[in-house]
Amino acid sequence: MSKIMIGVFLGVFVSALTYEILYRSNPELIDRIKNKTMEKLDCLLAVNEV
């Protein structure tokens, strides 16, 4: 169980560090990635209206 928790915390830490480095070096890239991700989520979660 503790190995799983270490893996989860390590994954979250590495993801946050990568995000911060990319955001500081190229904020436009992060904004484009956020927009595309939000569009994909909206499409996946949208209710199909007939």
HTML snippet that shows the backbone in 3Dmol.js (N, CA, C, O; Angstrom):
<script src="https://3Dmol.org/build/3Dmol-min.js"></script>
<div id="view" style="width:600px;height:400px;position:relative"></div>
<script>
const pdb = `
ATOM      1  N   MET A   1       0.832  -1.200   0.000  1.00  0.00           N
ATOM      2  CA  MET A   1       0.000   0.000   0.000  1.00  0.00           C
ATOM      3  C   MET A   1       0.867   1.251   0.000  1.00  0.00           C
ATOM      4  O   MET A   1       0.554   2.228  -0.680  1.00  0.00           O
ATOM      5  N   SER A   2       1.957   1.220   0.762  1.00  0.00           N
ATOM      6  CA  SER A   2       2.802   2.415   0.824  1.00  0.00           C
ATOM      7  C   SER A   2       3.526   2.645  -0.497  1.00  0.00           C
ATOM      8  O   SER A   2       3.810   3.789  -0.851  1.00  0.00           O
ATOM      9  N   LYS A   3       3.830   1.571  -1.233  1.00  0.00           N
ATOM     10  CA  LYS A   3       4.466   1.736  -2.543  1.00  0.00           C
ATOM     11  C   LYS A   3       3.515   2.422  -3.515  1.00  0.00           C
ATOM     12  O   LYS A   3       3.938   3.232  -4.340  1.00  0.00           O
ATOM     13  N   ILE A   4       2.244   2.099  -3.416  1.00  0.00           N
ATOM     14  CA  ILE A   4       1.246   2.739  -4.273  1.00  0.00           C
ATOM     15  C   ILE A   4       1.149   4.222  -3.945  1.00  0.00           C
ATOM     16  O   ILE A   4       1.101   5.056  -4.849  1.00  0.00           O
ATOM     17  N   MET A   5       1.121   4.554  -2.664  1.00  0.00           N
ATOM     18  CA  MET A   5       1.023   5.957  -2.256  1.00  0.00           C
ATOM     19  C   MET A   5       2.252   6.748  -2.692  1.00  0.00           C
ATOM     20  O   MET A   5       2.134   7.896  -3.121  1.00  0.00           O
ATOM     21  N   ILE A   6       3.426   6.139  -2.583  1.00  0.00           N
ATOM     22  CA  ILE A   6       4.652   6.815  -3.030  1.00  0.00           C
ATOM     23  C   ILE A   6       4.569   7.075  -4.526  1.00  0.00           C
ATOM     24  O   ILE A   6       4.938   8.155  -4.987  1.00  0.00           O
ATOM     25  N   GLY A   7       4.091   6.102  -5.287  1.00  0.00           N
ATOM     26  CA  GLY A   7       3.938   6.275  -6.729  1.00  0.00           C
ATOM     27  C   GLY A   7       2.957   7.373  -7.082  1.00  0.00           C
ATOM     28  O   GLY A   7       3.200   8.163  -7.994  1.00  0.00           O
ATOM     29  N   VAL A   8       1.842   7.424  -6.358  1.00  0.00           N
ATOM     30  CA  VAL A   8       0.837   8.461  -6.609  1.00  0.00           C
ATOM     31  C   VAL A   8       1.406   9.838  -6.302  1.00  0.00           C
ATOM     32  O   VAL A   8       1.276  10.754  -7.113  1.00  0.00           O
ATOM     33  N   PHE A   9       2.033   9.996  -5.149  1.00  0.00           N
ATOM     34  CA  PHE A   9       2.598  11.297  -4.790  1.00  0.00           C
ATOM     35  C   PHE A   9       3.714  11.699  -5.736  1.00  0.00           C
ATOM     36  O   PHE A   9       3.832  12.873  -6.087  1.00  0.00           O
ATOM     37  N   LEU A  10       4.532  10.750  -6.152  1.00  0.00           N
ATOM     38  CA  LEU A  10       5.605  11.042  -7.096  1.00  0.00           C
ATOM     39  C   LEU A  10       5.033  11.475  -8.443  1.00  0.00           C
ATOM     40  O   LEU A  10       5.542  12.410  -9.061  1.00  0.00           O
ATOM     41  N   GLY A  11       3.988  10.806  -8.895  1.00  0.00           N
ATOM     42  CA  GLY A  11       3.342  11.183 -10.151  1.00  0.00           C
ATOM     43  C   GLY A  11       2.750  12.577 -10.098  1.00  0.00           C
ATOM     44  O   GLY A  11       2.888  13.351 -11.045  1.00  0.00           O
ATOM     45  N   VAL A  12       2.094  12.900  -9.000  1.00  0.00           N
ATOM     46  CA  VAL A  12       1.512  14.238  -8.842  1.00  0.00           C
ATOM     47  C   VAL A  12       2.610  15.291  -8.795  1.00  0.00           C
ATOM     48  O   VAL A  12       2.485  16.345  -9.419  1.00  0.00           O
ATOM     49  N   PHE A  13       3.676  15.019  -8.068  1.00  0.00           N
ATOM     50  CA  PHE A  13       4.776  15.973  -7.954  1.00  0.00           C
ATOM     51  C   PHE A  13       5.442  16.213  -9.302  1.00  0.00           C
ATOM     52  O   PHE A  13       5.691  17.361  -9.670  1.00  0.00           O
ATOM     53  N   VAL A  14       5.731  15.151 -10.039  1.00  0.00           N
ATOM     54  CA  VAL A  14       6.382  15.292 -11.347  1.00  0.00           C
ATOM     55  C   VAL A  14       5.467  16.029 -12.320  1.00  0.00           C
ATOM     56  O   VAL A  14       5.935  16.866 -13.092  1.00  0.00           O
ATOM     57  N   SER A  15       4.180  15.733 -12.292  1.00  0.00           N
ATOM     58  CA  SER A  15       3.234  16.425 -13.171  1.00  0.00           C
ATOM     59  C   SER A  15       3.169  17.910 -12.852  1.00  0.00           C
ATOM     60  O   SER A  15       3.173  18.737 -13.765  1.00  0.00           O
ATOM     61  N   ALA A  16       3.111  18.261 -11.580  1.00  0.00           N
ATOM     62  CA  ALA A  16       3.057  19.669 -11.184  1.00  0.00           C
ATOM     63  C   ALA A  16       4.345  20.393 -11.551  1.00  0.00           C
ATOM     64  O   ALA A  16       4.307  21.539 -12.000  1.00  0.00           O
ATOM     65  N   LEU A  17       5.474  19.738 -11.366  1.00  0.00           N
ATOM     66  CA  LEU A  17       6.756  20.341 -11.722  1.00  0.00           C
ATOM     67  C   LEU A  17       6.853  20.570 -13.229  1.00  0.00           C
ATOM     68  O   LEU A  17       7.302  21.628 -13.670  1.00  0.00           O
ATOM     69  N   THR A  18       6.434  19.589 -14.013  1.00  0.00           N
ATOM     70  CA  THR A  18       6.445  19.733 -15.471  1.00  0.00           C
ATOM     71  C   THR A  18       5.535  20.872 -15.903  1.00  0.00           C
ATOM     72  O   THR A  18       5.903  21.667 -16.768  1.00  0.00           O
ATOM     73  N   TYR A  19       4.349  20.955 -15.310  1.00  0.00           N
ATOM     74  CA  TYR A  19       3.410  22.026 -15.639  1.00  0.00           C
ATOM     75  C   TYR A  19       4.027  23.391 -15.347  1.00  0.00           C
ATOM     76  O   TYR A  19       3.949  24.294 -16.180  1.00  0.00           O
ATOM     77  N   GLU A  20       4.631  23.548 -14.192  1.00  0.00           N
ATOM     78  CA  GLU A  20       5.223  24.838 -13.820  1.00  0.00           C
ATOM     79  C   GLU A  20       6.368  25.220 -14.747  1.00  0.00           C
ATOM     80  O   GLU A  20       6.473  26.376 -15.156  1.00  0.00           O
ATOM     81  N   ILE A  21       7.220  24.269 -15.081  1.00  0.00           N
ATOM     82  CA  ILE A  21       8.340  24.570 -15.981  1.00  0.00           C
ATOM     83  C   ILE A  21       7.819  24.978 -17.352  1.00  0.00           C
ATOM     84  O   ILE A  21       8.291  25.959 -17.927  1.00  0.00           O
ATOM     85  N   LEU A  22       6.853  24.236 -17.880  1.00  0.00           N
ATOM     86  CA  LEU A  22       6.296  24.592 -19.188  1.00  0.00           C
ATOM     87  C   LEU A  22       5.563  25.922 -19.135  1.00  0.00           C
ATOM     88  O   LEU A  22       5.671  26.725 -20.062  1.00  0.00           O
ATOM     89  N   TYR A  23       4.816  26.164 -18.058  1.00  0.00           N
ATOM     90  CA  TYR A  23       4.043  27.402 -17.965  1.00  0.00           C
ATOM     91  C   TYR A  23       4.955  28.620 -17.891  1.00  0.00           C
ATOM     92  O   TYR A  23       4.652  29.659 -18.477  1.00  0.00           O
ATOM     93  N   ARG A  24       6.056  28.502 -17.183  1.00  0.00           N
ATOM     94  CA  ARG A  24       6.975  29.640 -17.071  1.00  0.00           C
ATOM     95  C   ARG A  24       7.738  29.876 -18.362  1.00  0.00           C
ATOM     96  O   ARG A  24       8.078  31.018 -18.671  1.00  0.00           O
ATOM     97  N   SER A  25       8.014  28.823 -19.122  1.00  0.00           N
ATOM     98  CA  SER A  25       8.782  28.994 -20.353  1.00  0.00           C
ATOM     99  C   SER A  25       7.891  29.332 -21.540  1.00  0.00           C
ATOM    100  O   SER A  25       8.320  30.059 -22.436  1.00  0.00           O
ATOM    101  N   ASN A  26       6.657  28.821 -21.569  1.00  0.00           N
ATOM    102  CA  ASN A  26       5.780  29.061 -22.714  1.00  0.00           C
ATOM    103  C   ASN A  26       4.318  29.023 -22.268  1.00  0.00           C
ATOM    104  O   ASN A  26       3.654  27.998 -22.420  1.00  0.00           O
ATOM    105  N   PRO A  27       3.808  30.134 -21.718  1.00  0.00           N
ATOM    106  CA  PRO A  27       2.430  30.133 -21.215  1.00  0.00           C
ATOM    107  C   PRO A  27       1.377  29.954 -22.312  1.00  0.00           C
ATOM    108  O   PRO A  27       0.293  29.435 -22.048  1.00  0.00           O
ATOM    109  N   GLU A  28       1.691  30.382 -23.548  1.00  0.00           N
ATOM    110  CA  GLU A  28       0.718  30.229 -24.630  1.00  0.00           C
ATOM    111  C   GLU A  28       0.463  28.752 -24.931  1.00  0.00           C
ATOM    112  O   GLU A  28      -0.665  28.356 -25.224  1.00  0.00           O
ATOM    113  N   LEU A  29       1.515  27.948 -24.855  1.00  0.00           N
ATOM    114  CA  LEU A  29       1.375  26.514 -25.102  1.00  0.00           C
ATOM    115  C   LEU A  29       0.447  25.885 -24.066  1.00  0.00           C
ATOM    116  O   LEU A  29      -0.420  25.084 -24.414  1.00  0.00           O
ATOM    117  N   ILE A  30       0.624  26.239 -22.817  1.00  0.00           N
ATOM    118  CA  ILE A  30      -0.220  25.691 -21.752  1.00  0.00           C
ATOM    119  C   ILE A  30      -1.669  26.128 -21.946  1.00  0.00           C
ATOM    120  O   ILE A  30      -2.585  25.332 -21.739  1.00  0.00           O
ATOM    121  N   ASP A  31      -1.889  27.384 -22.340  1.00  0.00           N
ATOM    122  CA  ASP A  31      -3.248  27.859 -22.573  1.00  0.00           C
ATOM    123  C   ASP A  31      -3.913  27.087 -23.708  1.00  0.00           C
ATOM    124  O   ASP A  31      -5.093  26.747 -23.619  1.00  0.00           O
ATOM    125  N   ARG A  32      -3.162  26.807 -24.778  1.00  0.00           N
ATOM    126  CA  ARG A  32      -3.718  26.027 -25.886  1.00  0.00           C
ATOM    127  C   ARG A  32      -4.049  24.605 -25.445  1.00  0.00           C
ATOM    128  O   ARG A  32      -5.086  24.059 -25.823  1.00  0.00           O
ATOM    129  N   ILE A  33      -3.174  24.010 -24.651  1.00  0.00           N
ATOM    130  CA  ILE A  33      -3.426  22.651 -24.159  1.00  0.00           C
ATOM    131  C   ILE A  33      -4.660  22.637 -23.259  1.00  0.00           C
ATOM    132  O   ILE A  33      -5.484  21.727 -23.347  1.00  0.00           O
ATOM    133  N   LYS A  34      -4.788  23.648 -22.392  1.00  0.00           N
ATOM    134  CA  LYS A  34      -5.964  23.736 -21.516  1.00  0.00           C
ATOM    135  C   LYS A  34      -7.241  23.859 -22.334  1.00  0.00           C
ATOM    136  O   LYS A  34      -8.229  23.179 -22.056  1.00  0.00           O
ATOM    137  N   ASN A  35      -7.223  24.731 -23.348  1.00  0.00           N
ATOM    138  CA  ASN A  35      -8.416  24.933 -24.170  1.00  0.00           C
ATOM    139  C   ASN A  35      -8.813  23.655 -24.903  1.00  0.00           C
ATOM    140  O   ASN A  35      -9.992  23.304 -24.939  1.00  0.00           O
ATOM    141  N   LYS A  36      -7.842  22.960 -25.484  1.00  0.00           N
ATOM    142  CA  LYS A  36      -8.148  21.718 -26.190  1.00  0.00           C
ATOM    143  C   LYS A  36      -8.676  20.658 -25.231  1.00  0.00           C
ATOM    144  O   LYS A  36      -9.601  19.917 -25.566  1.00  0.00           O
ATOM    145  N   THR A  37      -8.092  20.586 -24.046  1.00  0.00           N
ATOM    146  CA  THR A  37      -8.545  19.611 -23.058  1.00  0.00           C
ATOM    147  C   THR A  37      -9.973  19.910 -22.619  1.00  0.00           C
ATOM    148  O   THR A  37     -10.792  19.000 -22.490  1.00  0.00           O
ATOM    149  N   MET A  38     -10.267  21.178 -22.393  1.00  0.00           N
ATOM    150  CA  MET A  38     -11.621  21.550 -21.987  1.00  0.00           C
ATOM    151  C   MET A  38     -12.626  21.256 -23.095  1.00  0.00           C
ATOM    152  O   MET A  38     -13.739  20.814 -22.810  1.00  0.00           O
ATOM    153  N   GLU A  39     -12.256  21.495 -24.356  1.00  0.00           N
ATOM    154  CA  GLU A  39     -13.149  21.186 -25.472  1.00  0.00           C
ATOM    155  C   GLU A  39     -13.427  19.685 -25.544  1.00  0.00           C
ATOM    156  O   GLU A  39     -14.566  19.271 -25.758  1.00  0.00           O
ATOM    157  N   LYS A  40     -12.386  18.875 -25.364  1.00  0.00           N
ATOM    158  CA  LYS A  40     -12.563  17.419 -25.402  1.00  0.00           C
ATOM    159  C   LYS A  40     -13.460  16.956 -24.259  1.00  0.00           C
ATOM    160  O   LYS A  40     -14.330  16.107 -24.455  1.00  0.00           O
ATOM    161  N   LEU A  41     -13.250  17.515 -23.058  1.00  0.00           N
ATOM    162  CA  LEU A  41     -14.093  17.140 -21.925  1.00  0.00           C
ATOM    163  C   LEU A  41     -15.536  17.560 -22.149  1.00  0.00           C
ATOM    164  O   LEU A  41     -16.458  16.818 -21.811  1.00  0.00           O
ATOM    165  N   ASP A  42     -15.740  18.744 -22.716  1.00  0.00           N
ATOM    166  CA  ASP A  42     -17.096  19.191 -23.003  1.00  0.00           C
ATOM    167  C   ASP A  42     -17.783  18.250 -23.986  1.00  0.00           C
ATOM    168  O   ASP A  42     -18.962  17.931 -23.831  1.00  0.00           O
ATOM    169  N   CYS A  43     -17.037  17.809 -25.002  1.00  0.00           N
ATOM    170  CA  CYS A  43     -17.611  16.878 -25.976  1.00  0.00           C
ATOM    171  C   CYS A  43     -17.940  15.535 -25.325  1.00  0.00           C
ATOM    172  O   CYS A  43     -18.981  14.943 -25.609  1.00  0.00           O
ATOM    173  N   LEU A  44     -17.063  15.061 -24.465  1.00  0.00           N
ATOM    174  CA  LEU A  44     -17.293  13.767 -23.826  1.00  0.00           C
ATOM    175  C   LEU A  44     -18.434  13.810 -22.822  1.00  0.00           C
ATOM    176  O   LEU A  44     -19.183  12.842 -22.690  1.00  0.00           O
ATOM    177  N   LEU A  45     -18.571  14.923 -22.117  1.00  0.00           N
ATOM    178  CA  LEU A  45     -19.571  15.016 -21.058  1.00  0.00           C
ATOM    179  C   LEU A  45     -20.889  15.625 -21.512  1.00  0.00           C
ATOM    180  O   LEU A  45     -21.848  15.678 -20.742  1.00  0.00           O
ATOM    181  N   ALA A  46     -20.942  16.084 -22.757  1.00  0.00           N
ATOM    182  CA  ALA A  46     -22.157  16.726 -23.260  1.00  0.00           C
ATOM    183  C   ALA A  46     -23.255  15.684 -23.444  1.00  0.00           C
ATOM    184  O   ALA A  46     -23.009  14.545 -23.840  1.00  0.00           O
ATOM    185  N   VAL A  47     -24.453  16.114 -23.148  1.00  0.00           N
ATOM    186  CA  VAL A  47     -25.613  15.258 -23.358  1.00  0.00           C
ATOM    187  C   VAL A  47     -26.058  15.446 -24.801  1.00  0.00           C
ATOM    188  O   VAL A  47     -26.253  16.569 -25.265  1.00  0.00           O
ATOM    189  N   ASN A  48     -26.214  14.341 -25.494  1.00  0.00           N
ATOM    190  CA  ASN A  48     -26.654  14.419 -26.889  1.00  0.00           C
ATOM    191  C   ASN A  48     -28.126  14.783 -26.930  1.00  0.00           C
ATOM    192  O   ASN A  48     -28.981  14.042 -26.444  1.00  0.00           O
ATOM    193  N   GLU A  49     -28.405  15.927 -27.513  1.00  0.00           N
ATOM    194  CA  GLU A  49     -29.793  16.374 -27.616  1.00  0.00           C
ATOM    195  C   GLU A  49     -30.339  15.949 -28.967  1.00  0.00           C
ATOM    196  O   GLU A  49     -29.674  16.074 -29.996  1.00  0.00           O
ATOM    197  N   VAL A  50     -31.559  15.446 -28.942  1.00  0.00           N
ATOM    198  CA  VAL A  50     -32.185  14.977 -30.185  1.00  0.00           C
ATOM    199  C   VAL A  50     -33.047  16.050 -30.756  1.00  0.00           C
ATOM    200  O   VAL A  50     -33.663  15.855 -31.804  1.00  0.00           O
TER     201      VAL A  50
END
`;
const viewer = $3Dmol.createViewer("view");
viewer.addModel(pdb, "pdb");
viewer.setStyle({}, {cartoon: {color: "spectrum"}});
viewer.zoomTo();
viewer.render();
</script>
